[in-house]
């Protein structure tokens, strides 16, 4: 028979996955907004980050309460620690989505043309990585978690492409400086989201197995 503490852990893990799904949906929405430059939609994305902040605090408090109330051996400390870490990383991913959306009003005002195509590719890969990370959380799926980090290198390479392209564009036309800087900030934010998805995947493995895989070269 499941303990009350065990049921609470499952509930908080489900809440964590739901927060992740919400952030993933916002990331997919912001990718579309970067094409349309819809300022109102961008403002809605920025505003939604407040809800993520509230959820993050609530989940952390619940984890602390579970640890305080649980009897020895009733819950896995590794799982609680992993949930707290994943919770923080999801909140940071939400922040990155908000930072991207904050660029939209300035880009709309500049009327400087479409963003580099690599940015759309980065957003798509990042959203896929984040979605898989959320599924891995829900199922404690270490096989899926292992595959997530394999896509991180592709995002890093795309970020480097944007960096080189924007430097070249600014060098040839200094009036493109502001546009280029916004593109660089967006690209770096997307690269950071992919990094966070990889960190979440590593902590899913820790949650499920107690094995620490960062710095081991295994992922």
C-alpha positions as CSV (number, residue, x, y, z in Angstrom):
1,X,0.0,0.0,0.0
2,X,1.4,3.4,-1.0
3,X,2.3,5.8,1.9
4,X,0.8,9.2,2.1
5,X,4.3,10.6,1.5
6,X,4.7,8.5,-1.6
7,X,1.4,9.8,-2.9
8,X,2.5,13.4,-2.2
9,X,5.7,12.8,-4.1
10,X,3.8,11.5,-7.1
11,X,1.5,14.5,-7.0
12,X,4.3,17.0,-6.9
13,X,6.0,15.2,-9.8
14,X,2.8,15.5,-11.8
15,X,2.7,19.2,-10.9
16,X,6.3,19.5,-12.1
17,X,5.4,17.9,-15.4
18,X,2.4,20.1,-15.8
19,X,4.6,23.2,-15.3
20,X,7.0,21.8,-17.9
21,X,4.2,21.3,-20.4
22,X,3.1,24.9,-19.8
23,X,6.6,26.3,-20.5
24,X,7.0,24.1,-23.6
25,X,3.7,25.5,-24.9
26,X,5.0,29.1,-24.3
27,X,8.3,28.2,-26.1
28,X,6.3,27.0,-29.1
29,X,4.1,30.1,-29.0
30,X,7.1,32.5,-28.8
31,X,8.6,30.8,-31.9
32,X,5.6,31.8,-33.9
33,X,5.6,35.2,-32.4
34,X,9.1,35.8,-33.6
35,X,7.8,35.3,-37.2
36,X,4.6,37.5,-36.8
37,X,6.2,40.0,-34.4
38,X,2.8,40.2,-32.6
39,X,3.5,42.6,-29.8
40,X,0.4,41.7,-27.8
41,X,1.0,38.0,-28.0
42,X,4.6,38.6,-26.8
43,X,3.3,40.6,-23.8
44,X,1.0,37.7,-22.9
45,X,4.0,35.4,-22.9
46,X,6.0,37.7,-20.7
47,X,3.1,38.1,-18.3
48,X,2.6,34.3,-18.0
49,X,6.0,34.0,-16.4
50,X,4.5,35.2,-13.1
51,X,2.5,32.0,-12.9
52,X,5.6,29.9,-13.4
53,X,7.3,31.7,-10.6
54,X,4.4,31.0,-8.3
55,X,4.4,27.4,-9.2
56,X,8.1,27.0,-8.7
57,X,7.8,28.4,-5.1
58,X,4.8,26.2,-4.3
59,X,6.6,23.0,-5.5
60,X,9.7,23.8,-3.6
61,X,7.7,24.4,-0.4
62,X,5.8,21.1,-0.9
63,X,9.1,19.2,-1.3
64,X,10.4,20.7,2.0
65,X,7.2,19.8,3.7
66,X,7.4,16.2,2.4
67,X,10.9,15.8,3.7
68,X,10.0,17.2,7.0
69,X,7.0,15.0,7.5
70,X,8.3,11.7,6.1
71,X,9.4,8.9,8.2
72,X,12.8,7.3,7.6
73,X,12.8,5.3,4.4
74,X,9.3,6.5,3.4
75,X,10.5,8.7,0.5
76,X,13.6,8.7,-1.7
77,X,15.8,11.7,-0.8
78,X,17.3,11.5,-4.3
79,X,13.9,11.9,-5.9
80,X,13.1,15.0,-3.8
81,X,16.5,16.6,-4.5
82,X,16.0,15.9,-8.2
83,X,12.5,17.4,-8.2
84,X,13.9,20.6,-6.5
85,X,16.6,20.9,-9.1
86,X,14.3,20.2,-12.0
87,X,11.8,22.7,-10.6
88,X,14.5,25.4,-10.6
89,X,15.7,24.6,-14.1
90,X,12.2,24.7,-15.5
91,X,11.7,28.1,-13.9
92,X,14.9,29.3,-15.6
93,X,13.7,27.9,-18.9
94,X,10.5,29.9,-18.4
95,X,12.6,33.0,-17.8
96,X,14.5,32.4,-21.1
97,X,11.2,32.2,-23.0
98,X,10.2,35.5,-21.4
99,X,13.5,37.1,-22.3
100,X,12.9,36.1,-25.9
101,X,9.4,37.6,-25.9
102,X,10.7,40.8,-24.5
103,X,12.7,41.3,-27.7
104,X,9.6,41.4,-29.9
105,X,8.4,45.0,-29.5
106,X,11.9,46.3,-30.4
107,X,12.1,44.0,-33.4
108,X,8.6,45.0,-34.6
109,X,9.6,48.7,-34.3
110,X,12.8,48.1,-36.3
111,X,11.1,46.5,-39.3
112,X,14.4,45.0,-40.1
113,X,13.3,41.8,-41.8
114,X,13.1,38.2,-40.8
115,X,15.3,36.7,-38.1
116,X,18.1,34.2,-39.1
117,X,16.5,30.9,-40.1
118,X,18.7,29.1,-37.5
119,X,16.7,30.7,-34.7
120,X,13.5,28.9,-35.9
121,X,15.5,25.6,-36.0
122,X,16.8,26.2,-32.5
123,X,13.3,26.9,-31.1
124,X,12.0,23.8,-32.7
125,X,14.8,21.5,-31.4
126,X,14.6,23.2,-28.0
127,X,10.9,22.7,-27.7
128,X,11.3,19.0,-28.7
129,X,14.0,18.6,-26.0
130,X,11.9,20.2,-23.4
131,X,8.8,18.2,-24.3
132,X,10.8,15.0,-24.0
133,X,12.3,16.1,-20.7
134,X,8.8,16.7,-19.3
135,X,7.7,13.2,-20.5
136,X,10.7,11.7,-18.9
137,X,9.9,13.4,-15.6
138,X,6.3,12.1,-15.6
139,X,7.4,8.5,-16.4
140,X,10.8,8.6,-14.7
141,X,12.0,7.4,-18.1
142,X,15.8,7.1,-18.1
143,X,16.0,5.8,-21.7
144,X,14.2,8.9,-23.0
145,X,16.3,11.1,-20.7
146,X,19.5,9.7,-22.1
147,X,18.5,10.7,-25.7
148,X,17.7,14.3,-24.9
149,X,21.3,15.5,-24.5
150,X,22.2,14.1,-27.9
151,X,20.5,17.1,-29.6
152,X,22.3,19.7,-27.5
153,X,25.3,19.9,-29.8
154,X,23.1,20.7,-32.8
155,X,21.6,23.7,-30.9
156,X,25.2,24.8,-29.9
157,X,26.2,24.7,-33.6
158,X,23.2,26.7,-34.7
159,X,23.9,29.3,-32.0
160,X,27.5,29.6,-33.3
161,X,26.1,30.1,-36.8
162,X,23.9,32.9,-35.7
163,X,26.8,34.5,-33.8
164,X,29.1,34.5,-36.9
165,X,26.3,35.6,-39.2
166,X,25.3,38.6,-37.1
167,X,28.9,39.7,-36.6
168,X,29.4,39.7,-40.3
169,X,26.2,41.5,-40.9
170,X,27.0,44.2,-38.4
171,X,30.5,44.6,-39.7
172,X,29.1,45.2,-43.3
173,X,26.3,47.4,-42.2
174,X,26.6,49.1,-38.7
175,X,23.0,50.2,-38.9
176,X,22.1,46.6,-38.3
177,X,23.7,46.6,-34.9
178,X,20.5,46.8,-32.9
179,X,18.8,44.0,-34.9
180,X,21.9,41.9,-34.6
181,X,22.1,42.3,-30.9
182,X,18.4,41.2,-30.4
183,X,19.1,38.2,-32.6
184,X,22.1,37.3,-30.5
185,X,20.2,37.5,-27.3
186,X,17.4,35.4,-28.7
187,X,19.8,32.8,-30.0
188,X,21.7,32.6,-26.7
189,X,18.4,32.3,-24.8
190,X,17.4,29.3,-27.0
191,X,20.8,27.7,-26.5
192,X,20.3,28.1,-22.8
193,X,16.9,26.4,-22.9
194,X,18.5,23.4,-24.6
195,X,21.2,23.3,-21.9
196,X,18.5,23.4,-19.2
197,X,16.5,20.5,-20.9
198,X,19.8,18.5,-20.8
199,X,20.2,19.3,-17.1
200,X,16.6,18.3,-16.5
201,X,17.3,15.0,-18.3
202,X,20.3,14.3,-16.1
203,X,18.3,14.9,-13.0
204,X,15.6,12.5,-14.2
205,X,18.3,9.8,-14.3
206,X,19.3,10.8,-10.8
207,X,15.7,10.8,-9.7
208,X,15.1,7.3,-11.0
209,X,18.4,5.7,-10.2
210,X,20.4,7.8,-7.8
211,X,23.2,7.9,-10.3
212,X,24.9,11.3,-10.9
213,X,25.8,11.5,-14.6
214,X,27.0,15.1,-14.9
215,X,30.8,15.4,-15.4
216,X,31.0,11.7,-16.2
217,X,30.9,12.0,-20.0
218,X,27.9,9.6,-20.1
219,X,25.5,12.4,-21.1
